[in-house]
């Protein structure tokens, strides 16, 4: 254990792949031990190691869908593994088949860098209603910095509103940000907040017209699934825009964004719960009621006070987001965006500590030289750091499962030390 990977390779004839794999396992064990959860070492798949085709997969009943950014021109991604307990699928695309516009490891200074990892799983819930959207370089004003889009949507009553948000929210937001560039009567922050608010309003309109079959009106779909099946279907939305030296976080519902800054957890959103004093007053002023039925719920139905969709529960349930704009500093380490399946069982400080430790293990100054390509190039080091974002997201999901989270769990981790416009 005291010998380095390079020394082990020279003495034992081990391969670089096995050396990296052993290092990843040691990193995971240290992080889990520090978190005090008592887990054993995660499987090799959690470290990104693909099993060979002839090996049988593990089985525990949870499917994990992982996505991380890769070098855009670094070749085709590895094929997804066979079905397994922690079935991890990686992609070199950002979302919905769109190529990653920002290349990790690129030597060009004009190309934006974004380091992130995400995981989304059904967990102990019978159905999957969460959706994650990651769109690097989704908007750039003329002559301005690149902006990256990250969002977690937690659906309820059905999955079609969350799926629609994944497809359309970044498109609407880019349109509104472009429109805001032509407005000169306000300062930049005010224009951004107005643009974000308009995009949420437009997204809510689409959600109200969406049918459970996936069709978006008008005119009304008219299929057998339209009508009451879509009346109480909606989704939370926790959206973060990273770029231009600032973080813009917009939240509607009880998904959450938390910033790790200087070793401390800084919440960038407040959960919209029906028993939050200001939300309770707003609901009652709108003629609604909060009934305590397995927790505080609007009309005894919805456990959040703001959401996209939910036609039957309006005007008590609104889609207006709370928006926070934060200037980035050198002390910013990472940003975590997750659904309540994580936050219901994991406190902010523990989540940030786990993510931060994962990312620190990949610090280029901490002795990762053996990860470089033989030709001395740097892309492999960039991949290693990006793999830590994915590992951090997966470990957070694993901790939530270990703490008996009964909901879907979706987590996005962004390394702010390496993400820039």
C-alpha positions, -999 to +999 in steps of 0.1 A: +000+000+000+029+023+007+043+018-028+031+041-055+011+028-085+041+033-107+063+012-084+037-015-082+035-017-120+073-020-122+075-048-096+043-067-102+038-060-139+004-047-133-014-027-160-022+010-158-059+002-159-057-021-128-036+005-111-062+032-117-090+008-106-072+001-073-067+038-067-104+045-073-114+018-048-092+033-022-107+067-028-142+054-024-134+035+008-119+066+024-148+088+014-174+064+028-155+059+060-152+097+065-190+100+060-195+074+088-221+054+070-204+020+074-207+010+038-184-015+023-164-005-008-187+001-038-186-021-068-161-016-096-188-002-118-192+028-094-156+037-103-164+037-140-149+003-147-169-016-174-172-053-169-162-075-198-191-090-218-187-125-204-189-115-168-222-117-149-235-084-135-243-077-099-279-075-088-296-054-061-326-040-079-316-004-084-309+011-118-286+041-121-284+063-151-251+083-150-240+110-174-207+128-175-190+152-199-162+138-219-136+151-244-157+161-274-133+147-300-120+119-278-136+091-297-168+071-293-180+063-258-178+028-244-210+007-250-233+007-220-230-023-196-255-051-193-284-047-169-272-048-133-278-035-098-258-003-104-262-003-142-242+028-152-244+042-187-220+069-198-224+093-227-202+118-245-234+138-252-249+164-230-286+155-232-311+141-256-284+132-281-270+168-283-232+168-284-213+183-256-203+218-268-176+223-242-147+200-242-130+188-211-093+187-217-093+210-247-061+231-251-080+259-267-086+288-244-117+299-263-135+267-256-155+267-223-147+240-198-174+224-177-168+195-152-199+177-140-213+143-131-249+132-125-269+102-115-306+095-115-323+064-101-357+051-091-345+039-058-372+022-037-400+039-056-419+017-080-419+043-107-393+068-120-406+104-122-374+124-120-355+139-149-321+155-152-311+180-179-275+191-185-268+215-214-232+227-215-228+260-234-265+263-239-264+301-242-238+327-251-246+363-258-227+380-286-192+385-273-202+373-239-192+343-218-205+308-221-234+297-199-240+261-188-275+248-178-281+222-151-315+212-138-333+185-117-370+180-123-389+159-097-423+148-112-454+138-092-486+122-103-468+111-135-435+115-153-446+134-184-443+170-170-408+163-158-399+148-192-413+178-209-393+202-187-362+182-196-369+187-233-380+223-233-368+243-202-333+251-215-347+260-249-372+285-234-346+299-211-321+305-239-348+323-258-356+345-229-320+353-221-315+363-258-345+385-255-332+400-223-300+411-241-321+436-261-335+452-230-315+481-217-337+496-191-326+474-162-292+462-149-278+428-159-290+409-128-325+422-131-327+413-167-315+377-159-341+373-132-369+386-155-358+362-182-357+332-158-392+341-145-406+343-180-391+310-189-408+293-159-441+309-168-439+296-204-429+262-191-459+261-168-482+269-198-467+240-217-471+217-187-508+226-183-514+217-220-495+185-219-513+152-220-501+121-201-496+105-236-468+130-243-488+153-266-486+190-260-516+212-271-534+232-281-557+218-294-565+193-266-552+159-273-585+141-269-570+107-262-583+084-234-555+096-211-564+133-214-585+151-188-584+140-152-552+119-156-532+151-163-551+174-138-528+167-108-495+160-126-466+184-122-429+187-114-405+207-093-377+225-110-343+233-096-323+251-123-287+265-122-270+286-148-232+286-144-211+311-163-198+346-166-184+345-130-218+340-114-243+313-104-280+318-111-303+294-092-340+293-098-361+269-077-398+260-078-407+232-054-387+211-030-357+201-051-326+220-038-293+235-049-264+238-023-231+254-028-199+242-011-179+274-004-147+273+017-156+240+032-191+251+042-225+243+028-244+274+015-280+267+004-289+286-027-326+277-026-353+273+000-377+243-002-413+253-010-432+234+016-469+241+024-461+247+061-434+273+055-449+304+071-448+326+041-460+299+018-488+290+042-500+326+043-499+328+005-519+296+000-546+307+025-547+342+008-554+325-025-583+305-010-564+273-006-560+250+024-531+231+039-541+198+054-518+176+075-520+142+060-487+123+063-471+158+065-483+192+054-500+190+020-519+215-002-556+203+000-541+171+016-527+162-018-494+179-027-464+180-003-450+212-019-465+246-024-449+255-058-446+234-089-449+234-127-483+220-139-509+208-113-538+224-130-563+212-104-544+228-075-541+263-089-540+291-077-529+277-044-499+260-061-480+285-083-451+281-107-432+313-099-396+305-090-374+320-063-343+332-080-309+339-065-278+353-082-245+347-066-211+360-077-186+332-078-154+334-057-121+315-055-135+297-024-163+280-044-157+242-047-188+226-061-225+229-066-249+201-058-284+200-073-307+172-062-343+161-058-358+156-023-350+119-025-315+130-014-322+160+008-349+142+029-323+119+044-290+138+039-281+171+055-265+198+034-231+198+052-226+160+048-236+161+011-211+189+005-184+171+025-187+139+005-187+157-028-158+179-018-137+149-007-143+132-040-132+162-060-101+168-038-089+133-046-087+144-083-068+176-077-039+176-103-016+188-075-022+158-053-001+133-072-021+120-101+008+122-126+004+084-134-029+091-150-013+111-179-011+096-213+022+081-223+028+110-247+025+134-217-008+149-228-034+161-203-068+147-214-066+117-191-061+139-161-092+159-171-111+126-174-100+116-140-113+149-125-146+145-144-149+109-132-148+123-096-179+144-103-197+113-114-184+093-085-195+121-061-230+120-075-232+082-073-219+081-037-244+107-026-272+085-041-257+055-024-257+072+009-294+083+004-303+047-003-284+035+028-304+060+049-336+044+035-347+071+011-380+059-004-382+084-032-365+088-066-330+102-063-314+125-088-281+143-082-259+166-102-224+176-090-206+205-107-169+211-100-167+249-099-130+250-097-128+237-132-160+250-147-157+283-165-172+302-195 
